[in-house]
Amino acid sequence: MPLLFWGAGGTVLLALVAAFADRRRRLRADPDRVGFIDWRTVQMAALLATILLVSLGLHTR
């Protein structure tokens, strides 16, 4: 059970890193430079994983 909450904390941290990386990508000096990671998709997947892990952690309590 606490392992699920630790995993949720890790996915929240991943979502924050992805938000920061997406902000850096949007504000870069050369907007035509191509990136290879879609940070918004990573952020949304991490947030969905957080919701799933927290709900599973609360359900197994």
mmCIF file as gemmi writes it, N, C-alpha and C atoms, coordinates in Angstrom:
data_model
loop_
_atom_site.group_PDB
_atom_site.id
_atom_site.type_symbol
_atom_site.label_atom_id
_atom_site.label_alt_id
_atom_site.label_comp_id
_atom_site.label_asym_id
_atom_site.label_entity_id
_atom_site.label_seq_id
_atom_site.pdbx_PDB_ins_code
_atom_site.Cartn_x
_atom_site.Cartn_y
_atom_site.Cartn_z
_atom_site.occupancy
_atom_site.B_iso_or_equiv
_atom_site.pdbx_formal_charge
_atom_site.auth_seq_id
_atom_site.auth_asym_id
_atom_site.pdbx_PDB_model_num
ATOM 1 N N . MET Axp A 1 ? 0.821 -1.2 0 1 0 ? 1 A 1
ATOM 2 C CA . MET Axp A 1 ? 0 0 0 1 0 ? 1 A 1
ATOM 3 C C . MET Axp A 1 ? 0.862 1.26 0 1 0 ? 1 A 1
ATOM 4 N N . PRO Axp A 2 ? 1.822 1.432 0.914 1 0 ? 2 A 1
ATOM 5 C CA . PRO Axp A 2 ? 2.648 2.65 0.847 1 0 ? 2 A 1
ATOM 6 C C . PRO Axp A 2 ? 3.463 2.707 -0.443 1 0 ? 2 A 1
ATOM 7 N N . LEU Axp A 3 ? 3.743 1.54 -1.03 1 0 ? 3 A 1
ATOM 8 C CA . LEU Axp A 3 ? 4.491 1.523 -2.279 1 0 ? 3 A 1
ATOM 9 C C . LEU Axp A 3 ? 3.712 2.217 -3.394 1 0 ? 3 A 1
ATOM 10 N N . LEU Axp A 4 ? 2.391 2.085 -3.378 1 0 ? 4 A 1
ATOM 11 C CA . LEU Axp A 4 ? 1.577 2.768 -4.385 1 0 ? 4 A 1
ATOM 12 C C . LEU Axp A 4 ? 1.668 4.283 -4.228 1 0 ? 4 A 1
ATOM 13 N N . PHE Axp A 5 ? 1.699 4.749 -2.992 1 0 ? 5 A 1
ATOM 14 C CA . PHE Axp A 5 ? 1.796 6.189 -2.763 1 0 ? 5 A 1
ATOM 15 C C . PHE Axp A 5 ? 3.189 6.713 -3.121 1 0 ? 5 A 1
ATOM 16 N N . TRP Axp A 6 ? 4.224 5.91 -2.907 1 0 ? 6 A 1
ATOM 17 C CA . TRP Axp A 6 ? 5.566 6.302 -3.341 1 0 ? 6 A 1
ATOM 18 C C . TRP Axp A 6 ? 5.612 6.385 -4.866 1 0 ? 6 A 1
ATOM 19 N N . GLY Axp A 7 ? 4.969 5.44 -5.523 1 0 ? 7 A 1
ATOM 20 C CA . GLY Axp A 7 ? 4.897 5.48 -6.983 1 0 ? 7 A 1
ATOM 21 C C . GLY Axp A 7 ? 4.131 6.698 -7.474 1 0 ? 7 A 1
ATOM 22 N N . ALA Axp A 8 ? 3.06 7.053 -6.765 1 0 ? 8 A 1
ATOM 23 C CA . ALA Axp A 8 ? 2.296 8.244 -7.124 1 0 ? 8 A 1
ATOM 24 C C . ALA Axp A 8 ? 3.151 9.496 -6.956 1 0 ? 8 A 1
ATOM 25 N N . GLY Axp A 9 ? 3.96 9.534 -5.914 1 0 ? 9 A 1
ATOM 26 C CA . GLY Axp A 9 ? 4.863 10.663 -5.724 1 0 ? 9 A 1
ATOM 27 C C . GLY Axp A 9 ? 5.882 10.759 -6.851 1 0 ? 9 A 1
ATOM 28 N N . GLY Axp A 10 ? 6.362 9.62 -7.302 1 0 ? 10 A 1
ATOM 29 C CA . GLY Axp A 10 ? 7.304 9.605 -8.419 1 0 ? 10 A 1
ATOM 30 C C . GLY Axp A 10 ? 6.674 10.09 -9.713 1 0 ? 10 A 1
ATOM 31 N N . THR Axp A 11 ? 5.418 9.718 -9.942 1 0 ? 11 A 1
ATOM 32 C CA . THR Axp A 11 ? 4.758 10.173 -11.167 1 0 ? 11 A 1
ATOM 33 C C . THR Axp A 11 ? 4.419 11.666 -11.094 1 0 ? 11 A 1
ATOM 34 N N . VAL Axp A 12 ? 4.147 12.181 -9.896 1 0 ? 12 A 1
ATOM 35 C CA . VAL Axp A 12 ? 3.943 13.627 -9.749 1 0 ? 12 A 1
ATOM 36 C C . VAL Axp A 12 ? 5.243 14.354 -10.073 1 0 ? 12 A 1
ATOM 37 N N . LEU Axp A 13 ? 6.353 13.82 -9.584 1 0 ? 13 A 1
ATOM 38 C CA . LEU Axp A 13 ? 7.654 14.42 -9.886 1 0 ? 13 A 1
ATOM 39 C C . LEU Axp A 13 ? 7.934 14.387 -11.393 1 0 ? 13 A 1
ATOM 40 N N . LEU Axp A 14 ? 7.603 13.283 -12.046 1 0 ? 14 A 1
ATOM 41 C CA . LEU Axp A 14 ? 7.772 13.185 -13.492 1 0 ? 14 A 1
ATOM 42 C C . LEU Axp A 14 ? 6.899 14.209 -14.214 1 0 ? 14 A 1
ATOM 43 N N . ALA Axp A 15 ? 5.674 14.408 -13.754 1 0 ? 15 A 1
ATOM 44 C CA . ALA Axp A 15 ? 4.79 15.401 -14.373 1 0 ? 15 A 1
ATOM 45 C C . ALA Axp A 15 ? 5.35 16.81 -14.217 1 0 ? 15 A 1
ATOM 46 N N . LEU Axp A 16 ? 5.939 17.108 -13.065 1 0 ? 16 A 1
ATOM 47 C CA . LEU Axp A 16 ? 6.537 18.428 -12.866 1 0 ? 16 A 1
ATOM 48 C C . LEU Axp A 16 ? 7.751 18.643 -13.767 1 0 ? 16 A 1
ATOM 49 N N . VAL Axp A 17 ? 8.574 17.629 -13.915 1 0 ? 17 A 1
ATOM 50 C CA . VAL Axp A 17 ? 9.735 17.721 -14.806 1 0 ? 17 A 1
ATOM 51 C C . VAL Axp A 17 ? 9.265 17.909 -16.25 1 0 ? 17 A 1
ATOM 52 N N . ALA Axp A 18 ? 8.222 17.196 -16.647 1 0 ? 18 A 1
ATOM 53 C CA . ALA Axp A 18 ? 7.703 17.33 -18.007 1 0 ? 18 A 1
ATOM 54 C C . ALA Axp A 18 ? 7.108 18.717 -18.234 1 0 ? 18 A 1
ATOM 55 N N . ALA Axp A 19 ? 6.455 19.283 -17.226 1 0 ? 19 A 1
ATOM 56 C CA . ALA Axp A 19 ? 5.91 20.638 -17.364 1 0 ? 19 A 1
ATOM 57 C C . ALA Axp A 19 ? 7.038 21.648 -17.529 1 0 ? 19 A 1
ATOM 58 N N . PHE Axp A 20 ? 8.097 21.496 -16.756 1 0 ? 20 A 1
ATOM 59 C CA . PHE Axp A 20 ? 9.243 22.392 -16.875 1 0 ? 20 A 1
ATOM 60 C C . PHE Axp A 20 ? 9.901 22.255 -18.249 1 0 ? 20 A 1
ATOM 61 N N . ALA Axp A 21 ? 10.051 21.034 -18.73 1 0 ? 21 A 1
ATOM 62 C CA . ALA Axp A 21 ? 10.679 20.807 -20.035 1 0 ? 21 A 1
ATOM 63 C C . ALA Axp A 21 ? 9.806 21.363 -21.164 1 0 ? 21 A 1
ATOM 64 N N . ASP Axp A 22 ? 8.489 21.235 -21.039 1 0 ? 22 A 1
ATOM 65 C CA . ASP Axp A 22 ? 7.602 21.776 -22.058 1 0 ? 22 A 1
ATOM 66 C C . ASP Axp A 22 ? 7.659 23.303 -22.067 1 0 ? 22 A 1
ATOM 67 N N . ARG Axp A 23 ? 7.764 23.895 -20.903 1 0 ? 23 A 1
ATOM 68 C CA . ARG Axp A 23 ? 7.886 25.359 -20.824 1 0 ? 23 A 1
ATOM 69 C C . ARG Axp A 23 ? 9.183 25.828 -21.483 1 0 ? 23 A 1
ATOM 70 N N . ARG Axp A 24 ? 10.274 25.118 -21.226 1 0 ? 24 A 1
ATOM 71 C CA . ARG Axp A 24 ? 11.55 25.459 -21.866 1 0 ? 24 A 1
ATOM 72 C C . ARG Axp A 24 ? 11.451 25.319 -23.384 1 0 ? 24 A 1
ATOM 73 N N . ARG Axp A 25 ? 10.74 24.286 -23.856 1 0 ? 25 A 1
ATOM 74 C CA . ARG Axp A 25 ? 10.597 24.066 -25.294 1 0 ? 25 A 1
ATOM 75 C C . ARG Axp A 25 ? 9.786 25.186 -25.929 1 0 ? 25 A 1
ATOM 76 N N . ARG Axp A 26 ? 8.716 25.624 -25.258 1 0 ? 26 A 1
ATOM 77 C CA . ARG Axp A 26 ? 7.882 26.687 -25.811 1 0 ? 26 A 1
ATOM 78 C C . ARG Axp A 26 ? 8.594 28.032 -25.86 1 0 ? 26 A 1
ATOM 79 N N . LEU Axp A 27 ? 9.5 28.283 -24.922 1 0 ? 27 A 1
ATOM 80 C CA . LEU Axp A 27 ? 10.148 29.588 -24.827 1 0 ? 27 A 1
ATOM 81 C C . LEU Axp A 27 ? 11.543 29.631 -25.45 1 0 ? 27 A 1
ATOM 82 N N . ARG Axp A 28 ? 11.928 28.619 -26.198 1 0 ? 28 A 1
ATOM 83 C CA . ARG Axp A 28 ? 13.283 28.607 -26.762 1 0 ? 28 A 1
ATOM 84 C C . ARG Axp A 28 ? 13.43 29.651 -27.867 1 0 ? 28 A 1
ATOM 85 N N . ALA Axp A 29 ? 14.664 30.03 -28.112 1 0 ? 29 A 1
ATOM 86 C CA . ALA Axp A 29 ? 14.959 31.11 -29.052 1 0 ? 29 A 1
ATOM 87 C C . ALA Axp A 29 ? 14.668 30.71 -30.503 1 0 ? 29 A 1
ATOM 88 N N . ASP Axp A 30 ? 14.914 29.463 -30.851 1 0 ? 30 A 1
ATOM 89 C CA . ASP Axp A 30 ? 14.682 29.001 -32.218 1 0 ? 30 A 1
ATOM 90 C C . ASP Axp A 30 ? 13.454 28.09 -32.247 1 0 ? 30 A 1
ATOM 91 N N . PRO Axp A 31 ? 12.274 28.631 -32.558 1 0 ? 31 A 1
ATOM 92 C CA . PRO Axp A 31 ? 11.056 27.819 -32.503 1 0 ? 31 A 1
ATOM 93 C C . PRO Axp A 31 ? 10.985 26.735 -33.58 1 0 ? 31 A 1
ATOM 94 N N . ASP Axp A 32 ? 11.817 26.827 -34.605 1 0 ? 32 A 1
ATOM 95 C CA . ASP Axp A 32 ? 11.792 25.822 -35.66 1 0 ? 32 A 1
ATOM 96 C C . ASP Axp A 32 ? 12.649 24.604 -35.344 1 0 ? 32 A 1
ATOM 97 N N . ARG Axp A 33 ? 13.408 24.667 -34.247 1 0 ? 33 A 1
ATOM 98 C CA . ARG Axp A 33 ? 14.224 23.514 -33.865 1 0 ? 33 A 1
ATOM 99 C C . ARG Axp A 33 ? 13.302 22.385 -33.384 1 0 ? 33 A 1
ATOM 100 N N . VAL Axp A 34 ? 13.534 21.215 -33.881 1 0 ? 34 A 1
ATOM 101 C CA . VAL Axp A 34 ? 12.638 20.091 -33.613 1 0 ? 34 A 1
ATOM 102 C C . VAL Axp A 34 ? 13.09 19.345 -32.37 1 0 ? 34 A 1
ATOM 103 N N . GLY Axp A 35 ? 12.147 19.045 -31.497 1 0 ? 35 A 1
ATOM 104 C CA . GLY Axp A 35 ? 12.412 18.203 -30.338 1 0 ? 35 A 1
ATOM 105 C C . GLY Axp A 35 ? 11.928 16.789 -30.615 1 0 ? 35 A 1
ATOM 106 N N . PHE Axp A 36 ? 12.389 15.822 -29.827 1 0 ? 36 A 1
ATOM 107 C CA . PHE Axp A 36 ? 11.995 14.437 -30.088 1 0 ? 36 A 1
ATOM 108 C C . PHE Axp A 36 ? 11.101 13.854 -29.005 1 0 ? 36 A 1
ATOM 109 N N . ILE Axp A 37 ? 10.811 14.623 -27.963 1 0 ? 37 A 1
ATOM 110 C CA . ILE Axp A 37 ? 9.913 14.142 -26.914 1 0 ? 37 A 1
ATOM 111 C C . ILE Axp A 37 ? 8.745 15.107 -26.804 1 0 ? 37 A 1
ATOM 112 N N . ASP Axp A 38 ? 7.53 14.581 -26.874 1 0 ? 38 A 1
ATOM 113 C CA . ASP Axp A 38 ? 6.341 15.4 -26.696 1 0 ? 38 A 1
ATOM 114 C C . ASP Axp A 38 ? 6.049 15.476 -25.191 1 0 ? 38 A 1
ATOM 115 N N . TRP Axp A 39 ? 6.497 16.554 -24.564 1 0 ? 39 A 1
ATOM 116 C CA . TRP Axp A 39 ? 6.445 16.665 -23.108 1 0 ? 39 A 1
ATOM 117 C C . TRP Axp A 39 ? 5.023 16.773 -22.578 1 0 ? 39 A 1
ATOM 118 N N . ARG Axp A 40 ? 4.115 17.309 -23.364 1 0 ? 40 A 1
ATOM 119 C CA . ARG Axp A 40 ? 2.721 17.387 -22.903 1 0 ? 40 A 1
ATOM 120 C C . ARG Axp A 40 ? 2.108 15.997 -22.776 1 0 ? 40 A 1
ATOM 121 N N . THR Axp A 41 ? 2.454 15.111 -23.691 1 0 ? 41 A 1
ATOM 122 C CA . THR Axp A 41 ? 1.957 13.738 -23.601 1 0 ? 41 A 1
ATOM 123 C C . THR Axp A 41 ? 2.555 13.026 -22.393 1 0 ? 41 A 1
ATOM 124 N N . VAL Axp A 42 ? 3.831 13.248 -22.141 1 0 ? 42 A 1
ATOM 125 C CA . VAL Axp A 42 ? 4.476 12.659 -20.965 1 0 ? 42 A 1
ATOM 126 C C . VAL Axp A 42 ? 3.815 13.175 -19.694 1 0 ? 42 A 1
ATOM 127 N N . GLN Axp A 43 ? 3.532 14.468 -19.65 1 0 ? 43 A 1
ATOM 128 C CA . GLN Axp A 43 ? 2.907 15.056 -18.472 1 0 ? 43 A 1
ATOM 129 C C . GLN Axp A 43 ? 1.509 14.481 -18.251 1 0 ? 43 A 1
ATOM 130 N N . MET Axp A 44 ? 0.714 14.375 -19.3 1 0 ? 44 A 1
ATOM 131 C CA . MET Axp A 44 ? -0.639 13.839 -19.149 1 0 ? 44 A 1
ATOM 132 C C . MET Axp A 44 ? -0.611 12.368 -18.731 1 0 ? 44 A 1
ATOM 133 N N . ALA Axp A 45 ? 0.291 11.592 -19.278 1 0 ? 45 A 1
ATOM 134 C CA . ALA Axp A 45 ? 0.402 10.184 -18.899 1 0 ? 45 A 1
ATOM 135 C C . ALA Axp A 45 ? 0.817 10.056 -17.434 1 0 ? 45 A 1
ATOM 136 N N . ALA Axp A 46 ? 1.734 10.922 -16.995 1 0 ? 46 A 1
ATOM 137 C CA . ALA Axp A 46 ? 2.164 10.878 -15.598 1 0 ? 46 A 1
ATOM 138 C C . ALA Axp A 46 ? 1.03 11.279 -14.657 1 0 ? 46 A 1
ATOM 139 N N . LEU Axp A 47 ? 0.241 12.272 -15.038 1 0 ? 47 A 1
ATOM 140 C CA . LEU Axp A 47 ? -0.885 12.679 -14.2 1 0 ? 47 A 1
ATOM 141 C C . LEU Axp A 47 ? -1.953 11.589 -14.134 1 0 ? 47 A 1
ATOM 142 N N . LEU Axp A 48 ? -2.207 10.93 -15.248 1 0 ? 48 A 1
ATOM 143 C CA . LEU Axp A 48 ? -3.163 9.821 -15.231 1 0 ? 48 A 1
ATOM 144 C C . LEU Axp A 48 ? -2.653 8.663 -14.378 1 0 ? 48 A 1
ATOM 145 N N . ALA Axp A 49 ? -1.364 8.379 -14.456 1 0 ? 49 A 1
ATOM 146 C CA . ALA Axp A 49 ? -0.781 7.332 -13.622 1 0 ? 49 A 1
ATOM 147 C C . ALA Axp A 49 ? -0.87 7.711 -12.144 1 0 ? 49 A 1
ATOM 148 N N . THR Axp A 50 ? -0.692 8.988 -11.838 1 0 ? 50 A 1
ATOM 149 C CA . THR Axp A 50 ? -0.82 9.451 -10.451 1 0 ? 50 A 1
ATOM 150 C C . THR Axp A 50 ? -2.225 9.207 -9.935 1 0 ? 50 A 1
ATOM 151 N N . ILE Axp A 51 ? -3.214 9.576 -10.721 1 0 ? 51 A 1
ATOM 152 C CA . ILE Axp A 51 ? -4.606 9.368 -10.314 1 0 ? 51 A 1
ATOM 153 C C . ILE Axp A 51 ? -4.885 7.889 -10.102 1 0 ? 51 A 1
ATOM 154 N N . LEU Axp A 52 ? -4.396 7.057 -10.998 1 0 ? 52 A 1
ATOM 155 C CA . LEU Axp A 52 ? -4.603 5.611 -10.886 1 0 ? 52 A 1
ATOM 156 C C . LEU Axp A 52 ? -3.933 5.051 -9.629 1 0 ? 52 A 1
ATOM 157 N N . LEU Axp A 53 ? -2.688 5.435 -9.384 1 0 ? 53 A 1
ATOM 158 C CA . LEU Axp A 53 ? -1.975 4.897 -8.222 1 0 ? 53 A 1
ATOM 159 C C . LEU Axp A 53 ? -2.585 5.372 -6.905 1 0 ? 53 A 1
ATOM 160 N N . VAL Axp A 54 ? -3.004 6.625 -6.841 1 0 ? 54 A 1
ATOM 161 C CA . VAL Axp A 54 ? -3.626 7.121 -5.612 1 0 ? 54 A 1
ATOM 162 C C . VAL Axp A 54 ? -4.953 6.421 -5.377 1 0 ? 54 A 1
ATOM 163 N N . SER Axp A 55 ? -5.75 6.238 -6.425 1 0 ? 55 A 1
ATOM 164 C CA . SER Axp A 55 ? -7.034 5.572 -6.239 1 0 ? 55 A 1
ATOM 165 C C . SER Axp A 55 ? -6.843 4.104 -5.836 1 0 ? 55 A 1
ATOM 166 N N . LEU Axp A 56 ? -5.843 3.434 -6.415 1 0 ? 56 A 1
ATOM 167 C CA . LEU Axp A 56 ? -5.567 2.055 -5.994 1 0 ? 56 A 1
ATOM 168 C C . LEU Axp A 56 ? -5.052 2.02 -4.548 1 0 ? 56 A 1
ATOM 169 N N . GLY Axp A 57 ? -4.228 2.965 -4.191 1 0 ? 57 A 1
ATOM 170 C CA . GLY Axp A 57 ? -3.72 3.012 -2.826 1 0 ? 57 A 1
ATOM 171 C C . GLY Axp A 57 ? -4.82 3.262 -1.81 1 0 ? 57 A 1
ATOM 172 N N . LEU Axp A 58 ? -5.748 4.128 -2.131 1 0 ? 58 A 1
ATOM 173 C CA . LEU Axp A 58 ? -6.865 4.388 -1.224 1 0 ? 58 A 1
ATOM 174 C C . LEU Axp A 58 ? -7.848 3.221 -1.184 1 0 ? 58 A 1
ATOM 175 N N . HIS Axp A 59 ? -7.978 2.536 -2.308 1 0 ? 59 A 1
ATOM 176 C CA . HIS Axp A 59 ? -8.905 1.408 -2.365 1 0 ? 59 A 1
ATOM 177 C C . HIS Axp A 59 ? -8.407 0.22 -1.545 1 0 ? 59 A 1
ATOM 178 N N . THR Axp A 60 ? -7.111 0.013 -1.488 1 0 ? 60 A 1
ATOM 179 C CA . THR Axp A 60 ? -6.561 -1.147 -0.777 1 0 ? 60 A 1
ATOM 180 C C . THR Axp A 60 ? -6.37 -0.874 0.7 1 0 ? 60 A 1
ATOM 181 N N . ARG Axp A 61 ? -6.668 0.312 1.154 1 0 ? 61 A 1
ATOM 182 C CA . ARG Axp A 61 ? -6.518 0.646 2.575 1 0 ? 61 A 1
ATOM 183 C C . ARG Axp A 61 ? -7.419 -0.142 3.427 1 0 ? 61 A 1
